[in-house]
């Protein structure tokens, strides 16, 4: 009887050793957790980790990513999404340039005349000597570059890697469907299973509305699933105007937690950072100070599907 038990034990040992050897030779990547009774309890796949889901934000101008989309961005970060931020335009044609320069040049007949522009935030006319630029004047190219610099710093403070932040050069105020399709096609091809976010086609700003209209066309054309898109209204529209009823259900979304709210605050402060000798010109705040004041108090946003 004891001899029989020893034979059975030996057979089990040989079988187990043979199984382990076979799995090793086959390069099997499945790990089996076995109980004391030699019954498989769970199979774990340790071969290749699943890729993170991707959320792509098509942003018209620097500061729209925070004022209109910020809460959605940090919430999706918390849910484990890989965030891609795409800036469509450097936004070089903005009234903030005249405020920072301290004047606006206008043609009067054949003569170019400088008209002073007052900064209500600093309660002064900015002097050209405040700027780091060697010409003491920001032209449209330099101004656009300064806005992009702020955008990149915001992304960094949000924890978005530099390689996930992309900039393009559509002329603000003159977005075209052709120009937007070139950008959309690139990222939809690169990330076909992503979710896509941009501004609402019902927003007041023509660039904002154009981005939403074109993305909605992609839904109708079957290029993206309508369940994978969302659209955002600007603070200007939702908090500073009486826009009436829209043909969509509006949803209010805020940051999911205190950490997310703090990160948004830290990022938004870039747009009010006034250190001209270091190249920080608070261009976001000089552009829309009332909207930023409102945002610092309430970081929620309005969206629809």
Order of alpha helices (4+ residues) and beta strands (2+ residues): alpha-beta-beta-beta-alpha-alpha-beta-alpha-beta-beta-alpha-beta-alpha-beta-alpha-beta-alpha-beta-alpha-beta-beta-alpha-alpha-beta
